[in-house]
Amino acid sequence: MRLLILLASTTMLAACGGAGPQSAGSAAPSGSGGTNGSGGTHTFVNPTEPKTYKAVGASHSYKYSVEDSGDILRDTGGNPVLDGAGDTIPTQRSLRQTGQGNQLYQGDATTVRNTNLTIAYNPRDAIFDVSFSNALAGTSAASRFQDPLHRTDFGGQVEPQIGTPNLGSGPWNIAGINYLESGTAANVTFSQPVVSAPTEFVFDLIDRSKVGSYNSTTFFYQTPGTDTQFVTFAGYLRNQASVSYAGTTALTTQTNTLERGAFAYGELTVNDKVPTSGTGSFTGTMLASMVFNDQPDVNGNFDTYFQWIAGQATTNVNFGTNTFALALDGTVGAPFLDGTSGQHSVLEGARFQANGAGDINLVMAGGFFGQFNEAWFTNPLGGRLDLNISGSSIDGAFYGPKGQEIGGSYRIVGGTPDERIDILGTFVGKGN
């Protein structure tokens, strides 16, 4: 059960999940050690010194507003009931009667060498400093997670904020996922009762004479050593809302700025240690954030929602010919609703598949790069949705002393007019 208490004063939205991560990893396997260039021993799985990692990944943002006309509270005689400030009082929220307006969507996928996504970890104090800032994607989150209460998990009365994917449960069941969260809220509360988990990102003002706000960032990652030893995947979400109320018209406006991202980070392989002959197959996890709205030209619905996708990535590499092929196979999560229409074409539980290929160029790209040639969804009850791909990218690198593992980012942009389709994500894998 989720329990949120948002006070009129600024309140930290941090949660303690009990057995949270005490370090970036777990016990180091034998033979996985190395040096970090400063003369000290350092391993990715069991870090001993502070280190900053550059991440390859993708992120996007969506800013828009919704207006709630609300029904005015009236007494038994049909007269409006006024609050202490002399304003009418709206009753049950009716955001479903309106749509998303003033929309601004942006997205970007970084390359191995052209990235400003960073994850810094200090094992002495268990502090994470994470920067997701990317002007091309419209993202600006930069967070420090240092309070032990920033660690959270699913289950119990306090859970990660709405919109966070529960990767540790089915259909995904990915092991070793850790969640860190911090944020603030002022003069707002979820419009749904707090005795059950909110299903929509909709707020009510506590004091209608004041503007309300919400701003919370969640960072999640797989513990290094769970599936891979030298690279891991991570994701983040930032939900922001500003809520205001025009008393004379009983009009409430909520302006949302939502950010999502997924990326890989770890110990990069030195170029001359990457194999130059033979083949390799790498399997691991894929994670993606998606916006999908193919309805504007069909029924005039412009409401767009974020959805998470997670599953398996398989990368086949031919080191002799410097080529690779990538296959993604994931399951789609529920949409992140906000009280508007709720209409969406890709249903929770849909299967996502995509195939792409490209080249290895360590000198020019620092790894490998390519594009997708096909991608599609299969909804739970049948029905295949093929993507018209306008643009796509795959960017990755090798990790470990001898290129034993890989990690990278990808993006698929829809090309059909009057649709908003964008899938951005990351993948990791270890050699079989």
N, C-alpha and C positions, 0 to 999 in steps of 0.2 A: 504494500500500500504506500502511495506517495503522500507525504504531508508537507505542504509548504506554508510557512508563516511569513508573510510579507508585511512588515511594519511600516507605519507612516514615515518613520525616520529611516535613514540608510541602514540596510541590513545585509550582512555578508551571507551569500548563498553558498556556503561551503558545507560539505557533508563528510562524515567519517564512516568509512565502510568496514571498519574493523581491521582485517588483515590486509591492509593496503601495502603497496610496494615500499620497501625500506631502501631500495637502491634501484638503479636502472635495470638490473638483471638479477639472475639467481646465481647459484654456485657455478663456477667456471669448469668446463670439462677439461680433462687433461689434454695438453698439447695445443690449447687454443690461445695461449698467451702471446703477447707481442710487446712492442715498445711504442710509446706515443710521441717519440721524437724528442722528449725532454730528458731522456735517460732513465725514466722510471718505468716500472712494469705497468702495463695497462691492458685490460681486455675489455671487449665490448660487452661480454656477458657478465663479468664481475668487475666493474670499473673501480679503480683505486685512486684516480686523480681527476680533477675537473677537466672536462673536454667539451668543445662545441662541435657539433656535426652539421654539415650542410645537407639539406634534404632535397631530393628531387620529387616533385609532386605537382598537384594541380589544386586550384581553389576558385571559388566563384562567390558572388554576392548578389543579393536581390533586395532592392529598396522599393517600398510602395506604401500606400495608405489605404485604410478602409474607414468608412463612416457608418456610425450606428445611429439611426433615427430614434430608436427606442420608443416604447409605449409609455405615455405619461401616467404616473400613479394618480388615481382619482379617489375621492371619498365616496360614501354611499349615495350622496346626492349628485355624483357625476362631476363634481368640481375638482380642479387640479389641487393636489397636495403640494405645498411648498416646503423647501428645506429651510435650515436656519438662515441661509443667505437670501431667502426670498425667491429661489429658483424652483421650477418644476422638477419633479423627481422621475426619471425614467425607470421602468420596471424591467421585465425580462429583455435581455439583449436581443437584437434582431439583425445582427451583422449578416445573416444569411440573405437578407433582402438586398444587399449591396455587393459590389465586386471590388477587386483590387484596382486602385487608380494610382496615377503618378508613378508609373513603374520605371525602374532603371535596373537592368540586368547586365552583369559583366562577368567574364571568366577568362582564365589563363592557365596554361600548363607550362611548367618550367623545364629547361633542359638540365643536363648534369652540370654543365659549366655556367649556365646563366640562371642562377637561382639565388634568392635572398631569404629563402625559408631556412631557419636555423633552430636547432634544439641543443641547448646547453644543459649539462647535468653536473652537479657538484655532489659526489658521493659522501663527502664529509657531513653535509647538512641535509642531504636528500632534497635538494632544491632543483627544480626545473625552471629554466627561462626559455620560453618558446616564442618565436616571432613568425607570424603568418602574413606580414605586411607585403602586399603586392599591388602596386598602383594599377596595373593592367586588369587585375581581377576585382578591383574595388575593395580589397580586404585590408584591414588595418590592425587586426588584433595582435597584441604583444602582451603576454601574461607571464607572471612569476607565480609559481606554485610552491609555497614554502611552509605554510601552516599545515600541521598534521591533519587538521580538519578538512583540508582541500581534497584529501583522498576520499573517494566515495565508490559505491558499487550498487548493483541492483539487488533489491530485497530489503525488507525492513521498512521503517516509516520514512526514511529519507533516501532519495534516489537521485541519480543525475537528472538534469533538467529535461523538459519535454523536447523531443526531437533527437535525443541521444540514442544511437543504435545499441541494443542489448546483444552484442556480438557473441556473448557466452552462452546464449540459449538458442533453441531451435527456431527457425530452420538452419541457423548458421553454426551454432555450437563450436565456436573458435576458442581454443584454450588460451589461458594466460593474458587476458585482456585487463588492463588497469585503467581507471578513470580518475582524472584530477579536475576539479571545478572550483571556480571562484567568481564572484560577481556582486552586484549591488541592486537594490530595488528601493523605490521611494514612492509612497502614496498610492500604491496599486496592489491589487490582489486578483488572483485568477477568478473569473466570473463563475466558473464551476465550483461546487462545494469542495472544500479541501479534504473531505472524508474519503474521496476517491480520486484516482489519478486524472488530471485534466486531459482531455482529448483534443483541445484546441488552444492555440496561443492567443487568448483573448483576455483582456484585463478590465477590471472595474476600478474607478477612482475611489479612494477612501474619503478624501475631502475634495468635492467638486470645484472648490474655489482655487485649487492648486493643480499644477501640471504633475502627472505621474511619470515614472521612468523605470525601466528594467534593462539590465545589461549583465549578461552572464556568459562566460566562456568555459567550454569543456574540452579538455585534451585527453585523448585516449590512445593507448599503444599496446602492442603485444610485447610481453617480457622477453628480452633477448635470451636465447637459449631454449625457448619453448619449442619452436620448429626450426629456427635458423640460428646460426652462431655469430654471424658477422654483419647481418643486416636485419632490420625489422620494419614493420609498417606502423603507421599511426594516422590519426585523423583528428579533426577538431570541428567544433561548431560554436558560433557566437550568435546569440539571440539578443537583439536590442529592440526596445519599444519605447515610444514617447506617446503618452495618452493625455488628451486635453478635452475639456467639456465646455460647450457654449450653452450657458444656462437658459437663455431666453428662448432657444429653439430646441432644447433637450437633445442637442447633437453631440455625440462623442466621436472623436477622431483618434485612431491609433495608427501611428506611423512606424513601420517595422523596417529594420535593416538586418538582414540575415546573412551570415557567412558560413560556408562549408569548405572543407579541404581534406585531402588525403595525400600521404607522401611516404617515401621510404628513406631511411637513413642508416648509416653504419660505417664500417671500416672499408674504404675503397681499396681496390687492388691496384698496385703500381702497374703501369702499362706494360713494362717488360716482363711481368709475371703472369700476364694473361696468356693462356695456351694459344699456340699458333697453328696447331694441327689437331685432327680428330673431331669428334662430335660430342655433344652433351645435351642431356635433357634435364630441365629444372622445373620442379613443381613446388607450389606454395599458394599463398593466399592473395586474392584480389579484393580491393575495396574501392568503392566509387560513390560519389554523390551525383545525383541527377535531377535536372528539371525537365519535365516532359509535359507539353501541352499542345496537342494536335487538334484542338477544338475551336479556335477562334473563327476559322473560315467555314466551319460546319454548323455551329449553333451560336456563335457570337460570344462564347465563354473565354474570357481573357485571364481567369484565375490560374496561377501557376504555383505548384507545390514542390518542395524538395522531397526526394526519396533516397534512401541508402540502398546500395547493392553490395553484397559480399559473397564470396565463393572461392573458386579455385582458378589459378593461372598455371598454364603449362607453356614453357618456352623451350623450343628445340633450337640448338645452336650448332652451326657448322663452322668451326674455327679455321678450317682450311680454306673455305671459300668466303669467309667473313660475312656470313648471312645468318638470319634467325627467323623463326616463325613463332608468333604468340597466339594462344587461344585462351579466351576468357569464358568462364561458365559460372554464373552467379544467380542468386535469388534476391528479388526485390522486396524491400520493406514497405511499411505503411507510409502514406503521404503525411507531410507535416501541415496540418490544417490550421486555419485561422478564423473560422467562423463565416467564411464566404461560401461559395457554391458547393465546394467539396467534390466537384466533378473531376475525374481523372481517368485516363485510358489504360494505364499500366497498373494492374491491381496488385495488392499485397500478395506475395507468394509467386508472382510471375517469374519465369526463368529468363535470364539474359545471357546471350551468347554472342561472341564476336571473334573474328579471326583477322590477323594482320601479319605483316612481314616487313623485313628491312635489312639493313647492312650494319656491320661492325666497322667503326672507324675510330680507333683509339686516339689518333693524332688530332683529327679535326673535331671530333665530338666527345672525346673522353670516354666513349662507350659505344652504344648502338642506338640507331634511330630508324623509324619506319612509319608506316601508315596502315590503317585498317581497310580491308576490301569488302567486309560484310559485317552486319550486326543486326540482331533481331530479338524480339520478345515473344514468349509464349505464355499467355495468361492461364491461370489455374484451370479454368473450365474449357480450355482450348481457344483457338484463335491466335494466329501469328501476326505480329506487327513488325514488318521489315522497315529498317531505317534507310531513308534516302540520305546518304552521307555526303555532305558538302565539303567538310574538312575534317582531318584527323591527324593525330600524332602519337608516336610511341617513342619515348626517350628513356634509356636505361644505362646501367653501368654494372661492372663486376665487383664483387666484394669478397674479402678474405685474402689470405696470403697468396693464394694461387688461383683466384677466380672461382672458388668453389660455389659461390652463391651470386645471385643477381637481384637487382631491385630497379624499379623505374616508375614512370608516370605515363599517362595516356589521356587522350581527349577525343571524343566523337561529337561532331557538330552536325545537326540535322540540316538538310538543304531544301525542304519543301516550303514554299512561300506561306506566310501566315501561320507558322508554327514556331514554337519555342522548344527546341530539343537540344540538350547539351549534357553530356556524360563525361565527368572528369574523375580520374582516380589514380590508384597506385597498385603495384604488384611486387611480390618478392618470391624467391624460389631458391631451393638448394639442389645441387646436382644429384642425380640418382646413380 
